[in-house]
Amino acid sequence: MTIVITGATGQLGRLVVEALLDQDVPAEQIVAAGRDLSKLDDLAERGVQVRRIDFDDVDSLRQAFAGAEKVLLVSGTAVGQRIEQHRNAIEAAKESGAKLIAYTSIAGADQTRILLAADHQGTEEILRKSGVPFMFLRNSLYLDNYTGQLASYVQHGSVLGSAGDGRLSAATRADLAQATAAALLREDQAGKIYELGGDVPFTLGELAEEVSAATGTPVNYQDLPVEQYAQVLTQVGLPEPVAAVFADSDLGIARGDLHVTSGDLSDLLGRPATTMREAIRVAAAASNNA
C-alpha cells in the first residue's frame, strides 16, 4: 500500500505524515509531496518517499501519484484558485489508478453558506463526479488559529470578531491530523464523510474568558459589525478579499455553521479531542517558558 500526502510541506500535511509514522505505517509506503523538497529532507532520511508536487504542474501531479493506492488531497492555500488546482490533482490521481482520494474539506460543506466553503464545495462536486472512490474529511476551524494569537489578545486586552454568541467546534491541527491518519488506515472508506470538530464547542466570549484565566490578564470579547471586523483584518495586513472571507466566517459561526456534533473526531482519535481550554493553557504555559 502506498499513501500519498499532498501539502506535506505545510502544517496539516506534515502532521499527517508524522501521524502515519506514529501508527507504524512503514516509511517506504508513505509519499510526502510538496513544492519545496528541502523541507522534507528529514522525512527522506527516515525512509519516507518525497516527491515534488505543484497543483499547477500536471506532470508533477502524475509523477507524485504514480503507484498510489490512496491519495490525501490536502486543500491548497490559493483561495479562489483551488477548484481548478484540485481538479488537476483529482484527474492525475484518477489516471494513476488511485483506489481512494481523501479530501480535507470544511465542516458542513453540504449546507454552509460561508464564503470560505465555496472552493471546498466545488472540489467535493468534482470528486463526486470523478468516478474515483472518495472520502471527505470535513474539518472545522483550527484551534491553532486562536492559540496563535494569544500574545495579541493579551497585549490588546481583547478578542475581536463578528461571531456573536455562536458556538464553534474548533480542533487542533494535531488532532485533525491524527484522525485523518486513522481514517486513511481504515478499510472500506469509499463514500465516507467525516464531520470533524472538537467535542466541547465554545463562543469567542468563552475563548476570551479562558485566555484571561490562563494568563492572569483581563481579556474581553468585542463583537464588531462584520464590515468593521474586515477592516481590522486588513489593517493587520490581510488582503481585502481574504479579510472579507475570514470576517464572513465569523458570521458562519454566529449561524452555527461550524458547530459540529457528530463525534467523528473523538471516534477516530479513540479519545476525547483537545479542548479549547486545554489548548489555551498549553499555549499560555509555552509563552511563559519562552
PyMOL commands that set and color helices and strands:
alter all, ss='L'
color gray80, all
select helices_A, chain A and resi 11-22+27-29+37-45+58-65+82-96+115-130+144-147+150-156+173-185+204-215+226-235+240-255+264-269+276-289
alter helices_A, ss='H'
color red, helices_A
select strands_A, chain A and resi 3-5+30-34+49-52+70-73+100-106+134-139+158-161+193-196+220-223
alter strands_A, ss='S'
color yellow, strands_A
deselect
rebuild
show_as cartoon
